[in-house]
């Protein structure tokens, strides 16, 4: 019985720690009052100069993984490299937008007065090999700018160590793990913007 209690406490602490990571959001410049009466916002994504895991340059990470997978199975690395990029439009960005809209009460519209530019500066892809796993994480910077003139910055927000985790263990695919980072980030940033723009 004591073992069961300890296991439950450890599980609760693990979940709490993961949730805490998602809340590492900070307004670093400006304020969000301009969004107070807005119903819409345009959302854009950038991945320029992104670090990945232990690699300072994304292209070095992709090249290394591509070669590694192709050695194991010809063509597998090429497919993986294509998915690494394609997952952004097909998995990550839709996940972010879905949760961001839900929790910010702002709809993603191209003709909105303001634009949210979400720049991913770091990605930890994580891994899951069954008996051992490491959650994915991302670091992002969000700029709120005028859609008509991106040089007019309203606010800057940093969001660090946004976790990508699956409570059911079905995250053997890199894209699935990272997609959960964007879902968690969309939810957390949506809540933050809604609260700070009141």
C-alpha positions in Angstrom: 0.0 0.0 0.0 2.9 2.4 0.8 4.4 1.7 -2.6 1.1 2.6 -4.3 0.9 5.8 -2.3 4.4 6.7 -3.3 3.8 5.9 -6.9 0.7 8.2 -6.9 2.6 11.0 -5.3 5.4 10.7 -7.8 3.0 10.7 -10.7 1.2 13.8 -9.3 4.5 15.6 -8.9 5.6 14.6 -12.4 2.4 16.0 -13.9 2.7 19.2 -11.8 6.3 19.7 -12.9 5.4 19.3 -16.6 2.5 21.7 -16.3 4.7 24.2 -14.5 7.1 24.2 -17.4 4.3 25.2 -19.7 3.6 28.3 -17.6 7.2 29.7 -18.0 5.8 32.7 -20.0 7.0 36.2 -19.6 6.0 39.5 -21.2 9.5 40.9 -22.1 8.4 44.2 -23.8 5.4 46.3 -24.3 1.9 45.5 -23.2 -1.2 43.7 -24.5 -3.8 46.3 -23.9 -4.2 46.9 -27.7 -5.8 43.5 -28.0 -8.5 44.2 -25.3 -11.3 44.8 -27.8 -10.0 42.7 -30.7 -11.8 39.6 -31.8 -9.3 38.5 -34.4 -5.5 38.1 -34.8 -3.4 36.9 -37.7 -0.9 34.1 -36.7 2.4 33.5 -38.4 5.2 31.0 -37.6 9.0 31.2 -38.2 11.7 28.7 -37.5 14.8 30.7 -38.6 18.1 30.0 -36.8 16.4 27.3 -34.7 18.6 25.1 -32.4 17.7 21.4 -32.2 18.8 19.3 -29.2 22.5 19.5 -28.8 22.9 21.1 -32.3 23.3 24.8 -32.7 22.1 24.6 -36.3 18.9 22.8 -37.4 20.5 21.8 -40.7 23.3 19.9 -38.8 20.7 18.0 -36.8 18.6 17.1 -39.9 21.7 16.0 -41.9 22.9 13.8 -39.0 19.5 12.1 -38.5 19.0 11.7 -42.2 22.3 9.9 -42.6 21.7 7.8 -39.5 18.2 6.6 -40.7 19.4 6.0 -44.3 22.2 3.8 -43.1 19.6 1.6 -41.3 17.2 1.6 -44.1 17.8 3.3 -47.5 15.2 6.1 -48.1 14.0 6.2 -44.5 16.2 9.2 -43.8 14.9 11.1 -46.8 11.3 10.4 -45.7 12.1 11.5 -42.2 13.7 14.8 -43.4 10.6 15.6 -45.5 8.3 14.9 -42.5 10.5 17.1 -40.3 9.6 20.1 -42.4 6.1 19.1 -43.5 4.9 18.5 -39.9 5.0 22.2 -39.3 2.1 23.0 -41.6 0.2 19.8 -41.1 0.6 19.1 -37.4 2.4 21.7 -35.3 0.7 24.9 -36.5 -2.9 23.5 -36.6 -2.4 22.2 -33.1 -1.2 25.6 -31.9 -3.9 27.5 -33.6 -6.7 25.2 -32.3 -5.7 25.6 -28.7 -4.7 29.3 -29.0 -8.1 30.3 -30.5 -9.9 28.3 -27.8 -8.1 29.9 -24.9 -7.5 33.4 -26.2 -11.0 34.0 -27.7 -9.2 35.4 -30.7 -9.8 34.0 -34.2 -7.0 33.5 -36.6 -7.9 35.8 -39.5 -5.6 37.1 -42.3 -7.2 40.6 -42.3 -6.8 41.1 -38.5 -5.4 44.4 -37.3 -2.6 42.7 -35.3 -0.4 39.7 -36.1 1.1 37.2 -33.7 4.5 36.0 -35.0 5.5 32.8 -33.2 9.3 32.1 -33.6 10.5 28.7 -32.4 14.1 29.3 -31.3 14.8 25.8 -29.9 13.4 22.3 -30.2 14.2 19.3 -28.1 12.7 16.4 -30.1 12.8 14.0 -27.2 12.5 10.2 -27.7 10.5 7.2 -26.7 12.1 3.8 -26.9 9.4 2.0 -24.8 11.3 1.5 -21.5 12.9 5.0 -21.5 11.6 8.3 -22.8 12.3 12.0 -22.9 9.6 14.5 -23.5 9.9 17.0 -26.4 10.2 20.7 -25.5 10.3 24.0 -27.4 11.3 27.6 -26.6 9.5 30.3 -28.5 9.3 34.1 -28.8 6.0 35.7 -29.7 5.8 39.2 -31.2 2.5 41.0 -31.4 2.9 43.5 -34.3 0.7 45.6 -36.5 -0.3 43.6 -39.6 0.1 46.6 -41.8 3.6 47.3 -40.5 5.6 44.5 -38.7 8.1 47.1 -37.5 5.4 48.4 -35.1 5.8 46.0 -32.3 3.1 46.0 -29.6 4.5 43.4 -27.3 7.1 40.6 -27.0 6.5 37.4 -25.0 9.0 34.6 -24.3 7.8 31.1 -23.6 10.4 28.5 -22.5 10.5 24.7 -22.0 7.0 24.1 -23.4 6.6 20.4 -22.9 5.3 17.9 -25.4 4.1 14.8 -23.6 1.5 12.0 -24.0 0.0 10.6 -20.9 -0.9 7.4 -22.8 2.6 6.6 -24.1 1.7 6.7 -27.8 4.4 9.3 -28.7 7.0 7.1 -30.5 6.8 9.5 -33.5 8.9 12.6 -33.3 6.2 14.7 -34.9 3.6 13.5 -32.5 5.7 14.6 -29.5 6.6 18.0 -30.9 2.9 18.6 -32.0 2.0 18.3 -28.3 4.5 21.1 -27.5 2.6 23.4 -29.9 -0.8 22.3 -28.4 0.5 23.1 -24.9 2.0 26.3 -26.1 -1.1 27.5 -27.8 -3.2 26.8 -24.7 -0.7 28.6 -22.4 -0.1 31.6 -24.6 -3.9 31.9 -25.3 -4.6 32.1 -21.6 -1.8 34.5 -21.0 -2.8 36.9 -23.7 -6.5 36.8 -22.6 -5.5 37.5 -19.0 -3.0 40.3 -19.8 -5.1 42.1 -22.4 -8.0 42.7 -20.0 
